[in-house]
Amino acid sequence: MENFHLEILSPERPFYKGDCVSLVVPVSDGMMGVMAHHEPLTAAILDGELTFTLPDGTKKVCVVTRGMLDITMNDARVLCDSALAPDEVDEALERQARTDALIAEQEKEGLRDYRRTQLAFARAVNTLKNRQSKTMQD
């Protein structure tokens, strides 16, 4: 298989710069594979697992968060918010982040419910006022 140049970059650091023979990235409609001589392309990357194969056959995996993939002239560049090797992931920290996100989402739902209740109350009061006005006019 032929090689192409790959760069995986995040604001914290360059995760990988070098040659590879294949790349698989998470995109909106599933996983997208890239090999040497891929047509030029720009695509949005979603949170997920990115894998690439080195010229010696070694497969590398990293966890990426949203970003972009840019392919030009046998060169692929992944620009993402973060890229971590599996051994760099702090499981306890990620579990806490997940819990915090769920709580924040529930609070958001609580606020939505509160606002919906306020709107329903305002509609009911308005309807009653209109009904009373019509009754007084009759």
C-alpha positions in Angstrom: 0.0 0.0 0.0 1.1 3.6 -0.6 1.8 6.1 2.1 0.4 9.6 2.6 1.3 12.3 5.1 -0.9 12.7 8.1 -1.1 15.4 10.7 -3.4 15.2 13.7 -3.3 18.6 15.5 -5.1 20.0 18.5 -4.7 23.3 20.3 -2.7 21.6 23.1 -0.2 19.8 20.9 0.5 18.1 17.6 -0.7 14.5 18.3 0.9 12.9 15.2 2.9 14.0 12.2 4.2 11.4 9.8 3.3 8.9 7.1 0.4 6.4 7.2 -1.3 4.0 4.8 -4.9 4.4 6.0 -7.0 6.7 8.2 -10.5 6.2 9.5 -12.3 9.2 11.1 -15.8 9.7 12.6 -18.0 12.0 10.4 -21.7 12.9 10.5 -22.9 9.9 8.4 -20.6 7.3 10.0 -16.9 6.5 9.6 -14.9 7.7 6.6 -11.8 5.9 5.3 -8.9 7.7 3.7 -6.1 6.1 1.7 -3.3 7.5 -0.5 -4.4 9.6 -3.5 -7.8 10.4 -2.0 -9.6 13.1 -3.7 -9.4 16.6 -2.1 -12.0 16.9 0.6 -12.9 18.9 3.6 -15.2 17.3 6.2 -16.5 17.9 9.7 -15.2 15.4 12.3 -17.4 14.3 15.2 -16.4 13.2 18.6 -15.2 9.6 18.4 -12.4 7.2 17.7 -9.9 7.9 15.0 -7.7 5.1 13.7 -4.7 5.1 11.4 -2.3 2.5 10.2 1.4 3.2 10.0 3.6 2.0 7.0 4.9 -0.9 9.2 1.3 -2.1 9.7 0.9 -0.9 13.3 -2.6 0.4 14.0 -2.9 3.6 16.2 -6.0 4.7 17.9 -6.9 8.1 19.4 -10.0 9.7 20.8 -10.9 12.9 19.1 -13.4 15.6 19.7 -15.0 17.7 17.0 -13.0 19.3 14.3 -12.2 19.1 10.6 -10.5 16.8 8.1 -8.7 18.4 5.2 -7.3 16.3 2.4 -5.1 17.8 -0.4 -2.5 16.3 -2.7 -1.8 13.1 -0.7 -1.8 15.0 2.6 -4.4 14.7 5.3 -4.7 17.1 8.2 -7.0 16.5 11.2 -7.7 19.7 13.2 -9.6 18.8 16.3 -10.4 20.2 19.8 -8.5 17.4 21.4 -6.8 14.2 20.5 -5.9 11.6 23.2 -4.3 8.2 23.1 -6.4 5.6 25.0 -3.8 5.6 27.9 -4.2 9.4 28.3 -7.9 9.2 29.0 -8.7 9.8 32.7 -11.7 7.5 33.1 -12.8 9.0 36.5 -12.6 12.5 35.1 -14.6 11.5 32.0 -17.2 9.8 34.1 -17.5 13.0 36.2 -17.8 15.1 33.1 -20.6 12.8 31.8 -22.5 13.1 35.1 -22.1 16.9 35.1 -23.4 17.1 31.5 -26.4 15.0 32.4 -27.2 17.2 35.4 -26.8 20.3 33.3 -29.2 18.8 30.7 -31.7 18.0 33.3 -31.5 21.5 34.7 -32.0 22.8 31.2 -35.1 20.6 30.8 -36.3 21.9 34.2 -36.0 25.5 32.9 -37.8 24.6 29.7 -40.6 23.0 31.6 -40.8 26.1 33.8 -41.0 28.4 30.8 -43.6 26.2 29.1 -45.7 26.4 32.3 -45.3 30.2 32.4 -46.5 30.4 28.8 -49.4 28.1 29.4 -50.4 30.1 32.5 -50.1 33.4 30.5 -52.3 31.9 27.7 -54.9 30.8 30.2 -55.0 34.2 32.0 -55.2 36.0 28.6 -58.0 33.7 27.4 -59.9 34.2 30.7 -59.5 38.0 30.4 -60.8 37.9 26.8 -63.7 35.7 27.8 -64.6 38.1 30.6 -64.4 41.1 28.3 -66.8 39.4 25.9 -69.2 38.5 28.7 -69.3 42.1 30.0 -70.0 43.4 26.5 -72.9 41.1 26.0 
